């Protein structure tokens, strides 16, 4: 081969290699982080107002029409492309900005809980008696996620970086499983990493798992009759519900001690002098290991069937939801914790300190409420299991996912309570919300600028999941339970 041809071939190879190789993104330095934090802080009042608006809407799962619309409007104004009504859920949406890899997702929730309407006061005072309220702080959750996504988008523009930021509006986390249907529709399959967070009474990047959870409504249909004049003609659906409840109580002695089972009677009849023709129980079962939970649930189903057999009634079972325990990701937890410590805690005003002290008197506080949110309250990542359940668990088995909590509640505040609803509507909740927004935005930018972080998260995910095949317990083809908060 002559020298001219050899040189031409080498030049062609070098040119092709240069074209195919992508330059590494510039590192995200301390100065960049400081500017990002300052940019989010500059919008704190605006995002606080948005969270307050969603707090006042207080809409339950799959009915968060106003709440979702408020978040969508914010994202549209920031230039995101929006897909609304995805996965068969009118209040689910996906907002995207950018092109190419990596694709970083952030999840937003915005559903409230039934019966927890509350003013932002230290005494129990419903805004509207019997109405829903944000006793789990999802008004803060959705707003912080939107703020983080917009901040990351602005940084991608400023730095001229490739990549896609995607905000998932996930309805009905409280028992409706919105994320399951969004993932099942294939809307998360190309993600590199998913970032998630949740309001809490402390700051931590968690490597703990959660409890898997299966829920259903047991509906019994019997025969109505005059309770005094013809009781022998009746077949009491309420008796069936009560027998099922008693069976569950006896079962508690014979399940693994980490198991949690609870239920409510959502319909028990209309009048004492009429044998109830229809009654309904809404039941939950939880455990941190899904196969163990499967066994517990099978026994609960047998108990439900026994209630029908004993009363000569007919049983209908509607599986409402089934969620996995979360799959922790240690590299993402370490990255998130680094950024949480970079953001640090917050400083509370005299009024906020007084609020915290007064609220703590309404429950058995075990910690100093004035330590709320301080940098010293950033807890190191720990394993084990938390007591809650979330449909984010199903996401974590399909894509590497981070878990962050920030102090939006007074320490020791019971979850799903009027006290937590009061905090979610207060300035204490809003300040904790901004800690989450800044931490997630910084973490997203680390992932956009450091491919090794994305790879570490993926490698850990594949190692932890090796040999396990994710299979949702929600039957294939089942549609989102859009009316699960209704009592039929």
TITOR-880142 format. One line per 8 residues: number of its first residue (from 1); their letters; for each residue x, y, z negated of C-alpha. Coordinates in Angstrom, 3 decimals, padded with zeros to 6 digits, m for minus. Layout:
residues N
NUM = a = X,Y,Z; ...
end
This chain:
residues 488
1 = xxxxxxxx = 000.000,000.000,000.000; 001.476,003.346,000.996; 002.031,006.186,m001.421; m000.675,008.408,000.136; m003.355,005.739,m000.252; m002.234,004.906,m003.800; m002.412,008.572,m004.819; m005.878,008.921,m003.235
9 = xxxxxxxx = m007.210,005.892,m005.120; m005.784,007.100,m008.423; m007.246,010.561,m007.868; m010.671,009.096,m007.045; m010.615,006.919,m010.178; m009.555,009.813,m012.378; m012.289,012.047,m010.941; m014.966,009.387,m011.473
17 = xxxxxxxx = m013.774,008.813,m015.022; m013.860,012.527,m015.782; m017.377,012.836,m014.381; m018.707,009.853,m016.343; m017.096,010.807,m019.648; m019.185,013.204,m021.689; m017.312,015.724,m023.787; m017.835,015.263,m027.506
25 = xxxxxxxx = m020.090,017.917,m029.038; m018.256,020.493,m031.130; m018.324,019.712,m034.870; m020.986,021.314,m036.990; m018.935,023.411,m039.373; m019.610,025.047,m042.726; m020.226,028.386,m041.046; m022.817,026.779,m038.764
33 = xxxxxxxx = m024.553,025.225,m041.764; m024.649,028.531,m043.606; m026.242,030.266,m040.624; m028.839,027.511,m040.239; m029.759,027.702,m043.921; m030.049,031.489,m043.698; m032.258,031.241,m040.596; m034.693,028.914,m042.362
41 = xxxxxxxx = m034.670,031.027,m045.516; m035.629,034.052,m043.417; m038.888,032.275,m042.528; m039.682,031.041,m046.044; m042.674,033.343,m046.494; m044.101,032.375,m043.118; m043.787,028.647,m043.764; m045.107,029.109,m047.274
49 = xxxxxxxx = m048.224,030.714,m045.841; m048.614,027.824,m043.399; m048.360,025.241,m046.174; m050.894,027.158,m048.227; m053.294,027.208,m045.281; m053.070,023.411,m044.933; m053.455,023.087,m048.726; m056.718,025.018,m048.536
57 = xxxxxxxx = m057.990,022.944,m045.592; m057.448,019.739,m047.649; m058.746,017.259,m045.061; m058.701,013.483,m045.582; m057.181,010.901,m043.242; m058.114,011.041,m039.556; m060.236,014.121,m040.243; m057.322,016.610,m040.492
65 = xxxxxxxx = m058.580,018.630,m037.534; m057.710,022.094,m038.841; m054.477,020.975,m040.478; m053.131,019.294,m037.349; m054.202,022.258,m035.211; m052.288,024.677,m037.456; m049.074,022.648,m037.164; m049.521,022.150,m033.423
73 = xxxxxxxx = m049.982,025.913,m032.924; m046.717,026.542,m034.768; m044.841,024.076,m032.593; m046.383,025.353,m029.361; m045.340,028.888,m030.243; m041.786,027.573,m030.712; m041.732,026.077,m027.208; m042.392,022.405,m027.922
81 = xxxxxxxx = m044.304,020.234,m025.478; m047.271,018.670,m027.243; m049.163,015.418,m026.729; m052.332,015.546,m028.789; m054.748,012.778,m029.750; m052.150,010.039,m029.253; m052.539,006.367,m030.204; m056.323,006.599,m030.425
89 = xxxxxxxx = m056.253,009.068,m033.307; m057.647,012.563,m032.611; m055.407,014.204,m035.238; m052.161,012.461,m034.216; m049.680,014.296,m032.013; m046.117,014.254,m030.734; m044.146,017.478,m030.160; m040.926,017.301,m028.124
97 = xxxxxxxx = m038.157,019.660,m027.116; m034.965,018.969,m025.181; m033.659,016.235,m022.928; m031.355,013.272,m023.213; m029.730,011.527,m026.116; m029.638,011.387,m029.024; m033.350,011.496,m029.726; m033.981,012.464,m033.344
105 = xxxxxxxx = m037.473,012.192,m034.785; m038.998,013.891,m037.806; m042.300,012.759,m039.315; m045.007,015.104,m040.578; m048.018,014.227,m042.725; m050.967,016.467,m043.608; m053.815,014.379,m045.068; m055.329,015.081,m048.477
113 = xxxxxxxx = m056.807,012.769,m051.109; m060.509,012.425,m051.967; m061.771,014.135,m055.114; m058.593,016.075,m055.980; m059.689,019.605,m055.145; m057.771,021.924,m057.460; m056.809,025.554,m057.857; m053.144,026.459,m058.345
121 = xxxxxxxx = m053.590,026.802,m062.101; m052.358,024.979,m065.194; m055.869,023.903,m066.127; m058.133,021.510,m064.277; m060.227,023.787,m062.048; m061.434,022.349,m058.718; m061.625,024.756,m055.814; m064.772,022.882,m054.770
129 = xxxxxxxx = m066.074,020.201,m057.124; m065.679,016.728,m055.610; m063.795,017.889,m052.510; m060.401,016.557,m051.377; m057.122,018.045,m052.521; m053.406,017.729,m051.767; m052.495,015.607,m054.779; m049.540,014.128,m052.877
137 = xxxxxxxx = m048.251,017.376,m051.393; m048.713,016.509,m047.741; m049.406,020.163,m046.969; m045.767,020.727,m047.956; m044.584,017.594,m046.169; m045.996,018.544,m042.777; m044.882,022.152,m042.962; m041.283,021.375,m043.976
145 = xxxxxxxx = m040.986,018.840,m041.164; m042.214,021.403,m038.643; m039.765,023.978,m040.023; m036.861,021.520,m039.734; m037.767,020.556,m036.163; m037.987,024.183,m035.046; m034.682,025.050,m036.741; m032.946,022.105,m035.061
153 = xxxxxxxx = m034.386,023.133,m031.689; m033.074,026.679,m032.138; m029.610,025.306,m032.935; m029.613,023.045,m029.851; m030.334,026.119,m027.743; m027.744,028.246,m029.493; m025.042,025.576,m029.222; m026.120,024.459,m025.725
161 = xxxxxxxx = m026.191,020.846,m026.876; m027.866,017.868,m025.203; m030.436,015.898,m027.134; m034.110,015.730,m027.956; m035.855,016.734,m031.150; m039.274,015.176,m031.642; m041.859,015.924,m034.326; m044.438,013.212,m035.010
169 = xxxxxxxx = m047.747,014.369,m036.442; m048.851,011.274,m038.360; m052.371,011.353,m039.841; m053.900,009.265,m042.607; m050.773,008.201,m044.472; m052.940,007.715,m047.536; m054.297,004.313,m046.598; m055.083,004.816,m042.911
177 = xxxxxxxx = m051.768,003.717,m041.388; m051.454,006.403,m038.718; m047.775,005.692,m038.105; m048.466,002.041,m037.330; m050.619,002.967,m034.343; m048.237,005.659,m033.097; m045.331,003.195,m033.159; m047.483,000.465,m031.602
185 = xxxxxxxx = m048.270,002.815,m028.694; m044.538,002.855,m027.871; m044.058,006.499,m028.815; m041.079,005.775,m031.083; m039.285,003.033,m029.178; m036.591,005.302,m027.681; m035.683,007.026,m030.944; m032.129,006.894,m032.262
193 = xxxxxxxx = m032.985,008.006,m035.805; m036.120,009.011,m037.698; m035.928,011.531,m040.538; m038.557,011.440,m043.272; m039.178,013.104,m046.616; m041.764,013.238,m049.363; m042.675,015.663,m052.157; m041.578,014.521,m055.619
201 = xxxxxxxx = m040.524,015.804,m059.016; m036.793,015.561,m058.279; m034.255,015.810,m055.459; m032.811,012.578,m054.106; m031.851,010.788,m050.898; m033.255,007.357,m051.565; m031.984,003.877,m050.762; m034.819,002.316,m052.748
209 = xxxxxxxx = m037.504,000.328,m051.018; m041.230,000.850,m051.515; m044.128,m001.548,m052.029; m045.699,m003.277,m049.081; m049.452,m002.808,m049.207; m052.513,m004.558,m047.760; m055.968,m003.016,m048.124; m059.476,m004.027,m047.137
217 = xxxxxxxx = m063.113,m003.322,m047.771; m065.120,m006.316,m048.999; m068.754,m005.837,m048.004; m071.469,m008.071,m049.391; m074.973,m008.357,m047.978; m077.740,m009.956,m049.999; m081.515,m009.608,m050.356; m083.343,m006.719,m052.010
225 = xxxxxxxx = m086.133,m007.480,m054.457; m087.910,m005.950,m057.433; m085.437,m006.382,m060.283; m088.230,m007.064,m062.810; m091.156,m008.350,m060.733; m089.334,m010.774,m058.415; m085.689,m011.172,m059.440; m085.655,m014.767,m058.176
233 = xxxxxxxx = m086.281,m013.490,m054.658; m083.206,m011.252,m054.711; m079.590,m012.014,m053.894; m077.435,m009.364,m055.544; m074.548,m008.001,m053.544; m073.466,m006.094,m056.656; m073.121,m009.378,m058.556; m070.799,m010.557,m055.768
241 = xxxxxxxx = m068.644,m007.450,m056.084; m068.458,m007.798,m059.872; m067.498,m011.468,m059.643; m064.779,m010.608,m057.120; m063.497,m007.911,m059.447; m063.438,m010.339,m062.372; m061.556,m012.865,m060.256; m058.917,m010.262,m059.427
249 = xxxxxxxx = m058.568,m009.482,m063.139; m057.915,m013.154,m063.915; m055.467,m013.362,m060.999; m053.211,m010.713,m062.576; m051.783,m013.341,m064.960; m050.717,m015.595,m062.112; m048.866,m013.357,m059.639; m045.268,m012.078,m059.643
257 = xxxxxxxx = m044.992,m009.334,m062.243; m044.039,m006.687,m059.673; m047.426,m007.166,m057.965; m049.967,m004.364,m058.122; m053.691,m004.921,m057.482; m056.401,m002.276,m057.755; m059.898,m001.640,m056.465; m062.929,000.604,m056.646
265 = xxxxxxxx = m066.619,m000.119,m056.100; m067.554,002.275,m053.323; m071.180,001.114,m053.117; m073.048,m000.633,m055.903; m076.719,m000.223,m055.084; m079.240,002.598,m055.022; m081.505,002.056,m058.043; m081.374,m000.124,m061.178
273 = xxxxxxxx = m084.829,m001.588,m060.523; m083.880,m002.852,m057.063; m081.638,m005.884,m056.569; m078.849,m004.382,m054.395; m078.906,m005.698,m050.843; m075.538,m004.113,m050.059; m072.395,m003.468,m052.105; m068.792,m002.752,m051.237
281 = xxxxxxxx = m065.400,m003.027,m052.907; m062.267,m001.269,m051.584; m059.238,m003.301,m052.701; m055.433,m002.880,m052.570; m052.585,m005.327,m053.174; m048.891,m004.376,m053.284; m045.473,m005.995,m053.594; m041.973,m005.046,m052.461
289 = xxxxxxxx = m041.630,m008.248,m050.378; m044.119,m008.687,m047.551; m044.110,m012.541,m047.478; m044.845,m012.554,m051.224; m047.645,m010.079,m050.677; m049.083,m012.293,m047.929; m049.536,m015.071,m050.497; m051.151,m012.756,m053.055
297 = xxxxxxxx = m053.519,m011.402,m050.428; m054.626,m014.877,m049.341; m055.610,m015.578,m052.940; m057.527,m012.294,m053.162; m059.446,m013.238,m050.024; m060.413,m016.555,m051.599; m061.660,m014.687,m054.660; m063.726,m012.393,m052.443
305 = xxxxxxxx = m065.217,m015.418,m050.696; m065.974,m017.011,m054.059; m068.031,m013.969,m055.012; m070.196,m014.503,m051.957; m070.579,m018.256,m052.558; m071.564,m017.779,m056.176; m074.304,m015.266,m055.341; m075.564,m016.660,m052.034
313 = xxxxxxxx = m074.595,m013.454,m050.234; m072.674,m012.877,m047.040; m069.163,m011.412,m047.041; m067.664,m009.135,m044.381; m063.987,m008.203,m044.642; m062.651,m005.086,m042.906; m058.863,m004.964,m042.999; m058.259,m001.232,m043.348
321 = xxxxxxxx = m054.486,m001.097,m043.475; m051.304,m003.095,m044.041; m047.911,m001.452,m044.421; m044.406,m002.796,m044.943; m041.991,m001.894,m047.675; m039.345,000.541,m046.405; m035.995,m000.688,m045.085; m033.321,001.579,m046.626
329 = xxxxxxxx = m030.432,002.882,m044.524; m027.316,003.630,m046.570; m025.373,005.692,m043.991; m028.394,007.945,m043.460; m028.889,008.228,m047.227; m025.269,009.294,m047.660; m025.555,011.871,m044.885; m028.823,013.205,m046.261
337 = xxxxxxxx = m027.448,013.386,m049.798; m024.432,015.350,m048.585; m026.743,017.911,m047.015; m029.080,017.956,m050.001; m026.128,018.871,m052.205; m025.083,021.491,m049.656; m028.525,023.087,m049.899; m028.632,022.696,m053.691
345 = xxxxxxxx = m031.525,023.541,m055.950; m033.596,026.688,m056.285; m033.961,029.484,m058.823; m037.336,029.916,m060.508; m038.929,033.139,m061.607; m040.154,033.750,m065.134; m043.721,033.185,m063.922; m042.786,029.828,m062.374
353 = xxxxxxxx = m041.032,028.721,m065.548; m044.124,029.619,m067.559; m046.290,027.693,m065.087; m044.045,024.618,m065.420; m044.100,024.711,m069.225; m047.866,025.160,m069.398; m048.575,022.428,m066.856; m046.278,019.995,m068.662
361 = xxxxxxxx = m048.531,020.273,m071.709; m051.373,018.691,m069.726; m049.549,015.373,m069.451; m046.983,013.445,m071.476; m043.896,015.165,m070.099; m040.675,013.263,m070.716; m038.298,015.766,m069.122; m037.583,019.448,m069.536
369 = xxxxxxxx = m039.824,021.232,m066.999; m037.300,024.071,m066.758; m034.770,021.740,m065.111; m037.081,021.512,m062.121; m035.224,021.844,m058.833; m031.868,022.849,m060.249; m028.798,021.582,m058.456; m028.094,019.346,m061.443
377 = xxxxxxxx = m031.340,017.562,m060.634; m029.990,016.154,m057.344; m029.978,012.462,m058.141; m027.514,009.999,m056.605; m028.949,007.426,m054.233; m030.097,004.312,m056.059; m031.552,001.003,m054.955; m034.437,m000.914,m056.435
385 = xxxxxxxx = m038.071,m000.302,m055.640; m040.380,002.639,m056.084; m044.016,002.179,m057.048; m045.562,003.780,m053.977; m046.474,002.531,m050.517; m046.276,004.278,m047.167; m046.806,003.550,m043.494; m043.304,004.965,m042.999
393 = xxxxxxxx = m042.247,001.478,m044.071; m043.382,000.066,m040.733; m041.365,002.742,m038.918; m038.235,001.886,m040.920; m038.269,m001.694,m039.590; m038.353,m000.417,m035.997; m035.866,002.473,m036.046; m033.168,003.640,m038.509
401 = xxxxxxxx = m034.928,005.956,m040.968; m033.792,008.279,m043.747; m035.734,008.883,m046.968; m035.539,012.212,m048.781; m037.452,013.572,m051.763; m037.313,017.094,m053.138; m038.619,018.686,m056.329; m041.975,020.171,m055.422
409 = xxxxxxxx = m043.709,019.073,m058.645; m042.952,019.791,m062.287; m040.817,016.895,m063.651; m043.006,014.067,m064.899; m046.093,015.225,m063.003; m048.300,012.183,m062.306; m048.800,011.568,m058.609; m052.238,011.768,m057.049
417 = xxxxxxxx = m053.439,014.056,m059.828; m054.945,017.509,m060.221; m051.586,018.611,m061.633; m049.711,017.590,m058.490; m052.383,019.264,m056.340; m051.866,022.468,m058.346; m048.103,022.307,m057.773; m048.581,021.665,m054.046
425 = xxxxxxxx = m050.438,024.946,m053.752; m048.009,026.935,m055.901; m044.749,028.754,m055.245; m042.945,025.910,m057.048; m044.138,023.516,m054.360; m043.206,025.913,m051.579; m039.665,026.395,m052.870; m039.104,022.633,m053.030
433 = xxxxxxxx = m040.553,022.347,m049.542; m037.886,024.693,m048.187; m035.139,022.553,m049.735; m036.494,019.634,m047.698; m036.705,021.682,m044.495; m033.096,022.847,m044.763; m031.784,019.392,m045.691; m033.510,017.689,m042.753
441 = xxxxxxxx = m032.418,020.373,m040.291; m028.783,020.027,m041.398; m029.014,016.248,m041.143; m030.483,016.473,m037.653; m027.626,018.716,m036.553; m025.034,016.308,m037.974; m026.630,013.576,m035.882; m026.691,015.752,m032.769
449 = xxxxxxxx = m023.039,016.720,m033.121; m021.474,013.507,m034.448; m022.249,010.326,m032.452; m020.469,008.204,m035.069; m023.233,009.050,m037.560; m025.899,007.768,m035.175; m023.905,004.591,m034.552; m023.346,003.986,m038.262
457 = xxxxxxxx = m027.082,004.276,m038.904; m027.891,001.891,m036.057; m025.246,m000.651,m037.087; m026.498,m000.704,m040.664; m030.075,m001.030,m039.450; m029.237,m004.027,m037.264; m027.287,m005.697,m040.058; m030.052,m005.259,m042.636
465 = xxxxxxxx = m032.721,m006.448,m040.200; m030.752,m009.387,m038.778; m032.769,m012.587,m038.687; m036.037,m010.824,m039.434; m038.770,m010.191,m036.906; m041.079,m007.297,m037.684; m044.746,m008.250,m037.318; m047.449,m005.853,m038.356
473 = xxxxxxxx = m050.197,m007.353,m040.505; m052.644,m005.066,m038.713; m054.038,m007.289,m035.928; m052.967,m006.470,m032.391; m055.704,m004.542,m030.668; m057.223,m003.140,m033.876; m057.898,000.552,m033.498; m057.166,003.218,m036.103
481 = xxxxxxxx = m059.814,003.092,m038.867; m061.079,006.600,m038.187; m063.947,006.284,m040.687; m062.094,004.488,m043.495; m062.816,007.393,m045.861; m066.534,007.034,m045.230; m068.713,004.879,m047.453; m070.996,002.859,m045.211
end
